[in-house]
Amino acid sequence: MNKIIKIAVDAMGGDGSPKKVIDGIIHHFKNNQNSFYQIFGNKDEILKCLNGNLPNTAFDLIHTEDTVKGTDSPLEGAKRGKNTSMWLAIQSVKEKKSDIVISAGNTGALLVISKLNLRMIENIDKPALSALWPNKKGMSVVLDLGANIECSPKNLIDFSIMGSSLFKSLYPDEIAKVALLNIGSEEIKGNEIIKETYQKLTQTKNQDFEFKGFIEGNQLMNGDVNVIVADGFTGNVALKTAEGTANFITSELKKAMTGNLVGKISSLLNIINLKKFKARLDPRLYNGAIFIGLDSPVIKSHGGTDYIGFSNSLSVCTRIISGDLIQKIRNNIN
């Protein structure tokens, strides 16, 4: 019998909550009936959304009327107190009542409250924000995406270990191939921190990943590597650039295909390929940033996603726990 995976859910964070969160849970449970949801938020609003569509044995509902607002600064979010849906959800994993926590709410507040409640994994100095990106051959794990603006070589090496452990948790049959995001692929390129990290990783013998050296921004989607490591400033710029480019391409393609009669006829003739293209770039498929380095994993769903996107981030939760991410990191960290 499969182990029951307990997911603590902040039901009140993000646009359209709690409805999109509850709809996402209902959708996720259809194919993940070994999941149990600890749902935190306004009981009256949540029960209206549930409407009997989730078995009573699949969830607990913990009532609170206090929430972290999307407009709060990270400190303001934390100061709202220990009775917000976000704080209570994180506290649930701290007290081992849940295996993992997820929120579509305020990112900064989620990171701060998580760090206030959860311990770091031993020998890791800084947690990192990571996410999944599509590439030509499958998926890549990319980190750090903004949690740490300044990083030491040790931090980047830790990110390499955590990122490869995450990749192996999600894709156990594949080999983790790590690269450092840099301004060139040559060994002499980059600042002193990244060059020192390169030298240390070259000398590191780690059975959990292969180190592939440097990677440039125009190679991120090639699929030759699947764990891409950067400091938080560089990683966040790369993320926003990739998102903006994908949005630009899909928007311009839509204009070209619907702007005139020739375009409309062409789009009808190519409708199957267009659907495949749209599905490949659908951000809902890659929803769910992962805050790793703490002794319990924290998942951040995009605040603007719909219930399908939230359901996909719940699937990331189940795969992380099934893949025993935290123990993988502990086994590999020095």
KEKE-3310 file (N, C-alpha, C; in steps of 0.2 Angstrom, whole numbers, plus 5000, padded with zeros to 4 digits):
npx = (5004:5003:5012:5003:5003:5005:4999:5001:4991:4990:4976:4972:4980:4985:4978:4960:4958:4949:4944:4951:4962:4955:4948:4959:4965:4954:4955:4968:4967:4960:4969:4978:4976:4982:4985:4984:4976:4980:4971:4971:4962:4948:4935:4921:4921:4929:4922:4911:4917:4922:4910:4906:4914:4926:4932:4928:4937:4949:4954:4958:4951:4957:4952:4954:4953:4963:4975:4989:4993:4994:5000:5008:5024:5038:5042:5030:5021:5025:5024:5010:5006:5004:4993:4989:4984:4995:5006:5001:5000:5014:5018:5013:5020:5032:5029:5028:5016:5012:5019:5024:5023:5012:5009:5000:5002:5010:5026:5038:5035:5031:5044:5051:5043:5044:5058:5058:5052:5056:5070:5087:5094:5107:5124:5121:5121:5113:5096:5088:5079:5070:5065:5056:5060:5056:5065:5074:5075:5067:5065:5072:5080:5082:5091:5098:5083:5081:5082:5094:5104:5118:5131:5142:5156:5154:5140:5135:5140:5133:5120:5121:5121:5109:5100:5103:5099:5085:5081:5084:5074:5063:5064:5069:5075:5084:5100:5107:5114:5124:5127:5135:5128:5135:5144:5151:5158:5171:5184:5191:5182:5170:5167:5177:5171:5163:5172:5180:5171:5169:5181:5181:5170:5174:5184:5176:5170:5155:5142:5129:5127:5133:5146:5146:5152:5153:5138:5130:5118:5111:5110:5102:5090:5094:5095:5106:5111:5103:5102:5104:5114:5115:5118:5106:5102:5107:5100:5086:5085:5087:5076:5065:5068:5067:5053:5047:5051:5045:5031:5031:5034:5022:5012:5015:5014:5001:4995:5000:4993:4980:4978:4975:4966:4974:4982:4973:4968:4980:4982:4971:4975:4986:4982:4984:4998:4999:4992:5000:5012:5007:5004:5016:5023:5015:5013:5007:5010:5023:5022:5025:5037:5051:5057:5071:5083:5079:5073:5061:5052:5046:5034:5030:5017:5012:5005:4995:4991:4979:4967:4971:4985:4988:4985:4995:5006:5004:5006:5019:5023:5019:5028:5040:5040:5038:5050:5059:5066:5073:5081:5089:5097:5103:5111:5121:5126:5141)
npy = (4994:5011:5025:5037:5053:5068:5084:5101:5115:5131:5139:5152:5160:5170:5174:5173:5164:5156:5147:5142:5135:5125:5119:5115:5105:5096:5091:5086:5076:5066:5058:5055:5047:5044:5055:5067:5081:5095:5108:5125:5140:5151:5143:5144:5149:5140:5128:5130:5130:5117:5109:5095:5088:5082:5068:5066:5059:5063:5075:5088:5102:5117:5131:5148:5166:5175:5181:5182:5196:5199:5211:5214:5218:5206:5206:5213:5203:5192:5198:5198:5188:5173:5166:5167:5159:5155:5155:5145:5134:5132:5129:5117:5108:5110:5104:5091:5087:5087:5083:5091:5108:5120:5135:5148:5161:5177:5178:5183:5184:5170:5164:5171:5167:5154:5152:5157:5147:5134:5123:5124:5112:5102:5108:5116:5132:5142:5143:5139:5145:5136:5130:5122:5120:5119:5110:5105:5091:5087:5091:5104:5108:5123:5134:5147:5156:5169:5170:5172:5185:5187:5175:5163:5152:5140:5141:5140:5127:5119:5122:5115:5102:5102:5105:5094:5083:5086:5085:5071:5066:5070:5064:5050:5040:5046:5054:5066:5081:5094:5111:5127:5143:5156:5169:5164:5149:5145:5141:5152:5162:5174:5179:5179:5171:5162:5156:5150:5141:5133:5126:5119:5111:5103:5095:5088:5073:5066:5055:5057:5067:5073:5084:5097:5109:5126:5135:5145:5158:5157:5143:5137:5130:5119:5106:5099:5099:5097:5102:5118:5131:5146:5162:5171:5183:5183:5171:5175:5185:5178:5169:5178:5184:5172:5169:5181:5180:5168:5172:5183:5176:5167:5176:5184:5174:5171:5183:5183:5172:5175:5187:5190:5184:5174:5171:5165:5154:5147:5144:5136:5125:5121:5117:5106:5105:5118:5117:5108:5116:5126:5119:5115:5126:5130:5138:5133:5119:5119:5124:5129:5133:5128:5129:5125:5117:5119:5109:5104:5103:5117:5123:5135:5140:5148:5164:5169:5158:5145:5133:5121:5123:5125:5112:5105:5109:5103:5090:5091:5092:5079:5071:5075:5071:5057:5054:5056:5068:5077:5068:5063:5075:5076:5065:5068:5080:5089)
npz = (5000:4996:5004:5013:5008:5016:5014:5018:5015:5011:5009:5005:4998:4984:4968:4965:4976:4989:4979:4967:4973:4980:4970:4963:4972:4972:4958:4958:4967:4961:4953:4963:4975:4987:4993:5007:5013:5022:5025:5026:5031:5028:5034:5031:5017:5011:5012:5004:4992:4991:4992:4994:4985:4988:4997:5014:5021:5015:5019:5031:5039:5044:5052:5050:5050:5047:5035:5025:5015:4997:4994:5005:5012:5014:5028:5034:5031:5039:5051:5053:5061:5070:5066:5053:5038:5030:5039:5048:5040:5037:5050:5052:5045:5052:5064:5061:5057:5044:5028:5018:5012:5004:4995:4986:4989:4995:4989:4995:5009:5012:5011:5021:5033:5032:5034:5047:5054:5051:5051:5045:5034:5040:5038:5027:5021:5016:5010:4994:4980:4968:4952:4939:4922:4904:4892:4877:4878:4888:4905:4915:4931:4939:4948:4959:4961:4966:4980:4986:4983:4984:4983:4989:4984:4991:4993:4980:4977:4986:4981:4969:4973:4980:4970:4960:4968:4970:4956:4954:4963:4957:4944:4944:4936:4927:4924:4933:4927:4930:4928:4928:4927:4916:4909:4898:4890:4892:4903:4909:4910:4918:4935:4950:4960:4953:4945:4955:4960:4949:4949:4961:4959:4948:4954:4963:4968:4965:4966:4963:4953:4937:4933:4922:4918:4913:4907:4895:4893:4881:4879:4888:4885:4878:4883:4886:4898:4914:4927:4932:4939:4948:4955:4965:4959:4946:4942:4943:4934:4922:4923:4922:4909:4901:4903:4898:4885:4880:4882:4873:4860:4859:4859:4848:4838:4839:4834:4821:4816:4816:4811:4798:4783:4776:4787:4796:4788:4787:4801:4803:4795:4802:4815:4824:4826:4831:4843:4850:4851:4859:4871:4875:4879:4889:4904:4915:4916:4922:4934:4951:4961:4971:4987:4994:5005:5018:5032:5029:5013:5004:4994:4981:4973:4958:4960:4950:4943:4937:4942:4937:4935:4949:4953:4946:4953:4966:4962:4960:4974:4978:4971:4976:4989:4988:4981:4991:4994:5005:5012:5002:4999:5012:5012:5002:5005:5011)
capx = (5000:5007:5012:4999:5007:5001:5001:4998:4989:4987:4970:4969:4985:4985:4972:4955:4958:4951:4941:4956:4965:4951:4947:4966:4965:4949:4958:4974:4965:4957:4974:4983:4972:4986:4986:4979:4977:4978:4969:4971:4959:4942:4931:4914:4922:4932:4916:4907:4921:4922:4903:4905:4918:4932:4929:4929:4943:4955:4956:4956:4950:4959:4949:4957:4951:4969:4978:4995:4990:4999:5003:5013:5031:5040:5041:5023:5017:5027:5021:5003:5005:5005:4986:4987:4983:5001:5010:4998:5002:5021:5019:5010:5026:5037:5027:5028:5009:5012:5026:5026:5018:5012:5005:5001:5002:5015:5032:5043:5032:5032:5051:5053:5040:5047:5065:5057:5049:5060:5078:5091:5098:5114:5129:5119:5121:5107:5091:5088:5072:5072:5059:5057:5060:5056:5071:5072:5075:5063:5065:5078:5079:5086:5091:5093:5079:5080:5082:5100:5108:5125:5133:5149:5157:5151:5133:5134:5141:5127:5114:5122:5119:5102:5097:5103:5094:5078:5080:5083:5068:5057:5066:5074:5078:5088:5106:5108:5119:5125:5131:5135:5126:5140:5144:5155:5159:5178:5186:5193:5177:5166:5170:5181:5167:5160:5178:5182:5166:5170:5187:5180:5166:5178:5187:5172:5167:5148:5139:5122:5127:5139:5147:5147:5156:5149:5133:5128:5111:5107:5110:5098:5085:5096:5094:5112:5112:5097:5102:5107:5115:5117:5116:5099:5102:5107:5095:5080:5085:5087:5069:5061:5069:5064:5046:5045:5052:5040:5025:5031:5033:5016:5008:5016:5012:4994:4993:5001:4989:4973:4977:4972:4963:4979:4984:4967:4968:4986:4981:4967:4978:4991:4979:4987:5004:4999:4990:5006:5016:5004:5004:5023:5024:5009:5016:5004:5014:5029:5020:5028:5044:5053:5061:5075:5088:5076:5072:5055:5052:5041:5032:5027:5013:5012:4999:4991:4989:4972:4966:4976:4992:4989:4985:5001:5011:5002:5009:5026:5023:5019:5034:5046:5040:5039:5057:5063:5071:5077:5086:5094:5101:5107:5116:5126:5129:5147)
capy = (5000:5017:5029:5043:5060:5074:5091:5107:5119:5138:5140:5159:5164:5170:5176:5168:5159:5149:5142:5139:5131:5119:5115:5111:5099:5091:5089:5082:5070:5061:5053:5054:5046:5042:5061:5069:5088:5099:5114:5131:5146:5152:5137:5145:5150:5134:5123:5132:5127:5109:5106:5088:5085:5078:5063:5069:5056:5065:5082:5091:5109:5121:5137:5155:5171:5179:5180:5187:5199:5199:5218:5215:5216:5200:5208:5214:5197:5189:5202:5197:5184:5166:5163:5167:5153:5154:5153:5139:5128:5130:5126:5110:5104:5110:5100:5085:5084:5087:5081:5097:5114:5124:5141:5152:5168:5181:5174:5185:5182:5163:5163:5173:5163:5147:5152:5158:5141:5128:5123:5122:5105:5102:5110:5120:5139:5146:5139:5142:5145:5133:5129:5117:5124:5115:5110:5101:5084:5086:5096:5106:5111:5129:5138:5150:5161:5175:5170:5174:5189:5186:5168:5161:5146:5135:5141:5137:5120:5117:5123:5110:5096:5102:5104:5087:5079:5088:5082:5064:5065:5070:5060:5045:5036:5050:5056:5074:5084:5101:5117:5134:5148:5160:5173:5161:5142:5144:5141:5158:5167:5175:5182:5175:5167:5157:5152:5145:5136:5128:5122:5115:5106:5099:5091:5085:5066:5065:5050:5059:5071:5074:5091:5098:5115:5132:5135:5152:5159:5154:5136:5135:5126:5114:5100:5095:5099:5097:5106:5124:5134:5153:5166:5173:5189:5180:5166:5178:5189:5173:5167:5183:5184:5167:5170:5186:5178:5164:5176:5187:5172:5165:5182:5186:5169:5171:5188:5181:5167:5177:5194:5191:5178:5169:5168:5161:5148:5143:5142:5130:5119:5118:5117:5101:5108:5124:5115:5105:5121:5130:5115:5114:5132:5132:5139:5129:5113:5120:5128:5126:5134:5124:5132:5119:5119:5119:5102:5102:5107:5122:5124:5141:5140:5155:5167:5170:5152:5143:5127:5116:5125:5123:5105:5103:5110:5098:5084:5092:5090:5071:5068:5077:5067:5050:5054:5057:5074:5079:5063:5063:5081:5075:5060:5071:5087:5088)
capz = (5000:4995:5009:5013:5008:5019:5011:5021:5010:5012:5004:5005:4995:4977:4964:4965:4981:4989:4974:4963:4977:4981:4963:4961:4976:4969:4952:4960:4971:4956:4951:4968:4981:4993:4996:5012:5013:5028:5022:5031:5028:5030:5034:5027:5010:5008:5012:4998:4986:4992:4990:4994:4979:4990:5002:5021:5024:5012:5021:5037:5038:5050:5051:5052:5046:5046:5029:5022:5009:4992:4994:5011:5012:5018:5035:5035:5031:5045:5057:5053:5066:5069:5065:5046:5035:5028:5045:5051:5035:5038:5056:5051:5043:5057:5069:5058:5055:5036:5025:5014:5012:4997:4995:4980:4991:4994:4989:5000:5016:5012:5012:5028:5038:5032:5038:5054:5057:5049:5052:5039:5033:5042:5033:5021:5024:5013:5006:4987:4976:4962:4948:4933:4915:4899:4887:4871:4879:4894:4910:4919:4937:4939:4955:4963:4957:4969:4987:4988:4978:4984:4985:4990:4981:4995:4992:4973:4977:4989:4976:4964:4977:4981:4963:4958:4973:4968:4950:4955:4966:4952:4938:4947:4931:4923:4927:4934:4924:4933:4924:4931:4922:4916:4903:4893:4892:4894:4910:4911:4910:4924:4941:4954:4964:4949:4943:4961:4961:4944:4950:4966:4957:4944:4959:4967:4966:4968:4963:4962:4947:4933:4932:4915:4917:4912:4902:4893:4893:4875:4879:4893:4883:4874:4886:4887:4905:4917:4933:4930:4945:4947:4961:4964:4955:4939:4940:4943:4928:4917:4923:4919:4902:4898:4903:4894:4878:4879:4881:4866:4855:4859:4857:4841:4834:4839:4830:4814:4814:4817:4809:4791:4780:4775:4793:4798:4785:4789:4808:4803:4792:4807:4821:4828:4828:4835:4850:4853:4853:4865:4876:4877:4882:4894:4911:4921:4917:4926:4940:4957:4963:4977:4992:4996:5010:5024:5033:5025:5007:5004:4987:4980:4967:4955:4962:4945:4940:4938:4946:4933:4937:4956:4954:4944:4959:4971:4959:4962:4981:4979:4968:4980:4995:4986:4980:4997:4993:5010:5014:4996:5001:5018:5010:4998:5007:5015)
cpx = (5004:5006:5007:5004:5003:5004:4997:4997:4987:4982:4969:4974:4984:4978:4967:4955:4952:4949:4946:4960:4961:4950:4953:4966:4960:4952:4964:4972:4963:4963:4980:4979:4976:4988:4981:4981:4975:4977:4968:4968:4952:4937:4924:4916:4925:4926:4912:4910:4921:4915:4903:4909:4924:4930:4932:4936:4949:4957:4954:4956:4952:4957:4953:4954:4957:4973:4984:4992:4996:5003:5008:5020:5033:5039:5034:5019:5019:5024:5013:5001:5005:4998:4984:4987:4990:5006:5008:5000:5009:5022:5017:5016:5032:5035:5026:5020:5008:5019:5029:5021:5018:5007:5006:5001:5009:5022:5037:5041:5033:5039:5053:5050:5042:5054:5064:5055:5053:5067:5081:5094:5105:5119:5127:5118:5115:5102:5091:5081:5074:5065:5061:5056:5060:5063:5069:5072:5070:5063:5071:5076:5084:5085:5098:5090:5077:5081:5088:5104:5115:5127:5140:5150:5154:5143:5131:5135:5135:5121:5115:5120:5112:5098:5097:5099:5087:5077:5079:5077:5062:5058:5071:5077:5083:5094:5106:5114:5119:5129:5130:5133:5132:5140:5148:5156:5166:5179:5188:5188:5173:5170:5174:5177:5165:5166:5181:5177:5167:5176:5185:5175:5169:5182:5183:5169:5160:5144:5132:5122:5134:5140:5149:5150:5151:5143:5131:5120:5107:5107:5106:5093:5087:5095:5100:5114:5104:5096:5107:5108:5117:5115:5109:5098:5102:5102:5088:5080:5084:5079:5065:5062:5066:5056:5043:5046:5047:5033:5025:5030:5026:5011:5009:5013:5004:4991:4994:4996:4981:4972:4974:4969:4968:4981:4979:4967:4974:4985:4976:4970:4984:4989:4982:4993:5004:4997:4996:5011:5014:5005:5011:5025:5019:5013:5013:5007:5020:5028:5023:5035:5045:5058:5065:5081:5086:5075:5065:5054:5045:5040:5028:5023:5012:5005:4993:4988:4982:4972:4971:4983:4993:4989:4992:5007:5010:5006:5017:5027:5023:5025:5040:5046:5041:5046:5062:5068:5076:5082:5091:5099:5106:5113:5122:5129:5135:5146)
cpy = (5006:5021:5035:5049:5065:5081:5096:5112:5126:5139:5147:5163:5164:5172:5171:5163:5161:5144:5139:5134:5124:5115:5112:5105:5094:5087:5084:5076:5064:5056:5052:5053:5044:5049:5063:5077:5091:5106:5120:5137:5146:5147:5138:5145:5143:5128:5124:5129:5120:5106:5099:5084:5082:5074:5066:5065:5058:5072:5083:5099:5113:5128:5143:5160:5176:5177:5184:5189:5199:5206:5219:5214:5210:5201:5209:5207:5192:5192:5201:5192:5177:5162:5164:5160:5150:5151:5146:5133:5127:5127:5119:5106:5104:5105:5093:5082:5084:5085:5087:5102:5117:5130:5145:5160:5171:5177:5176:5183:5174:5161:5165:5169:5156:5147:5153:5151:5135:5128:5122:5115:5106:5103:5114:5127:5143:5142:5143:5141:5142:5132:5124:5121:5118:5115:5105:5094:5082:5092:5098:5109:5117:5133:5142:5155:5167:5175:5172:5178:5188:5179:5167:5154:5140:5135:5138:5130:5116:5117:5117:5103:5096:5101:5097:5082:5080:5085:5075:5062:5065:5066:5055:5041:5040:5052:5064:5076:5092:5105:5123:5139:5154:5164:5170:5154:5141:5145:5147:5164:5168:5178:5177:5169:5161:5153:5147:5140:5130:5123:5117:5109:5101:5094:5087:5078:5065:5060:5052:5064:5071:5082:5093:5105:5121:5131:5143:5152:5157:5147:5133:5129:5120:5107:5096:5094:5099:5100:5112:5129:5141:5156:5168:5179:5186:5176:5170:5182:5184:5170:5172:5184:5178:5167:5175:5184:5173:5167:5180:5182:5169:5170:5184:5181:5169:5177:5186:5176:5169:5184:5195:5184:5173:5166:5163:5154:5144:5140:5135:5124:5116:5118:5112:5103:5114:5122:5112:5110:5125:5126:5115:5120:5134:5132:5135:5122:5113:5124:5125:5127:5130:5128:5126:5122:5119:5111:5100:5106:5111:5124:5130:5140:5147:5158:5168:5164:5150:5136:5121:5117:5123:5115:5102:5104:5106:5092:5085:5090:5082:5068:5069:5072:5059:5049:5055:5062:5076:5074:5062:5069:5079:5070:5063:5077:5085:5093)
cpz = (5000:5002:5008:5013:5011:5017:5015:5015:5013:5007:5002:5001:4987:4974:4964:4970:4986:4984:4970:4966:4978:4975:4961:4965:4974:4963:4954:4963:4966:4954:4957:4975:4987:4996:5001:5013:5019:5026:5027:5028:5031:5029:5030:5019:5007:5007:5006:4992:4986:4989:4989:4988:4981:4996:5009:5024:5020:5014:5028:5036:5044:5049:5054:5047:5044:5040:5028:5016:5004:4992:5000:5009:5015:5025:5038:5036:5037:5051:5058:5059:5065:5068:5058:5043:5032:5034:5048:5047:5036:5045:5056:5049:5049:5063:5067:5057:5048:5034:5021:5014:5006:4998:4988:4982:4991:4995:4995:5007:5017:5014:5019:5033:5038:5035:5045:5058:5056:5050:5045:5039:5036:5037:5027:5025:5022:5009:4999:4984:4969:4958:4942:4927:4910:4895:4882:4872:4885:4899:4913:4926:4937:4946:4956:4959:4961:4976:4990:4982:4978:4987:4985:4985:4984:4994:4985:4973:4980:4985:4971:4967:4978:4975:4960:4962:4971:4961:4950:4959:4961:4946:4940:4942:4926:4927:4927:4932:4926:4928:4928:4925:4922:4909:4897:4895:4894:4901:4913:4912:4916:4930:4945:4958:4959:4946:4949:4961:4955:4946:4956:4964:4952:4948:4963:4964:4969:4964:4960:4956:4944:4932:4925:4913:4917:4906:4901:4893:4887:4874:4884:4891:4879:4876:4887:4894:4908:4924:4932:4937:4944:4954:4960:4960:4948:4937:4939:4936:4922:4917:4920:4912:4898:4898:4898:4886:4876:4878:4874:4860:4854:4857:4850:4836:4833:4834:4823:4812:4814:4814:4802:4789:4779:4782:4796:4795:4787:4796:4808:4800:4797:4814:4826:4831:4832:4843:4853:4855:4859:4871:4879:4881:4888:4901:4916:4922:4921:4932:4946:4958:4970:4981:4995:5001:5017:5026:5031:5019:5007:4996:4986:4973:4964:4957:4957:4941:4941:4942:4943:4935:4945:4957:4952:4950:4965:4968:4961:4969:4982:4977:4973:4986:4993:4984:4985:4997:4999:5012:5008:4998:5007:5016:5006:5000:5012:5022)
residu = (MET:ASN:LYS:ILE:ILE:LYS:ILE:ALA:VAL:ASP:ALA:MET:GLY:GLY:ASP:GLY:SER:PRO:LYS:LYS:VAL:ILE:ASP:GLY:ILE:ILE:HIS:HIS:PHE:LYS:ASN:ASN:GLN:ASN:SER:PHE:TYR:GLN:ILE:PHE:GLY:ASN:LYS:ASP:GLU:ILE:LEU:LYS:CYS:LEU:ASN:GLY:ASN:LEU:PRO:ASN:THR:ALA:PHE:ASP:LEU:ILE:HIS:THR:GLU:ASP:THR:VAL:LYS:GLY:THR:ASP:SER:PRO:LEU:GLU:GLY:ALA:LYS:ARG:GLY:LYS:ASN:THR:SER:MET:TRP:LEU:ALA:ILE:GLN:SER:VAL:LYS:GLU:LYS:LYS:SER:ASP:ILE:VAL:ILE:SER:ALA:GLY:ASN:THR:GLY:ALA:LEU:LEU:VAL:ILE:SER:LYS:LEU:ASN:LEU:ARG:MET:ILE:GLU:ASN:ILE:ASP:LYS:PRO:ALA:LEU:SER:ALA:LEU:TRP:PRO:ASN:LYS:LYS:GLY:MET:SER:VAL:VAL:LEU:ASP:LEU:GLY:ALA:ASN:ILE:GLU:CYS:SER:PRO:LYS:ASN:LEU:ILE:ASP:PHE:SER:ILE:MET:GLY:SER:SER:LEU:PHE:LYS:SER:LEU:TYR:PRO:ASP:GLU:ILE:ALA:LYS:VAL:ALA:LEU:LEU:ASN:ILE:GLY:SER:GLU:GLU:ILE:LYS:GLY:ASN:GLU:ILE:ILE:LYS:GLU:THR:TYR:GLN:LYS:LEU:THR:GLN:THR:LYS:ASN:GLN:ASP:PHE:GLU:PHE:LYS:GLY:PHE:ILE:GLU:GLY:ASN:GLN:LEU:MET:ASN:GLY:ASP:VAL:ASN:VAL:ILE:VAL:ALA:ASP:GLY:PHE:THR:GLY:ASN:VAL:ALA:LEU:LYS:THR:ALA:GLU:GLY:THR:ALA:ASN:PHE:ILE:THR:SER:GLU:LEU:LYS:LYS:ALA:MET:THR:GLY:ASN:LEU:VAL:GLY:LYS:ILE:SER:SER:LEU:LEU:ASN:ILE:ILE:ASN:LEU:LYS:LYS:PHE:LYS:ALA:ARG:LEU:ASP:PRO:ARG:LEU:TYR:ASN:GLY:ALA:ILE:PHE:ILE:GLY:LEU:ASP:SER:PRO:VAL:ILE:LYS:SER:HIS:GLY:GLY:THR:ASP:TYR:ILE:GLY:PHE:SER:ASN:SER:LEU:SER:VAL:CYS:THR:ARG:ILE:ILE:SER:GLY:ASP:LEU:ILE:GLN:LYS:ILE:ARG:ASN:ASN:ILE:ASN)
# end
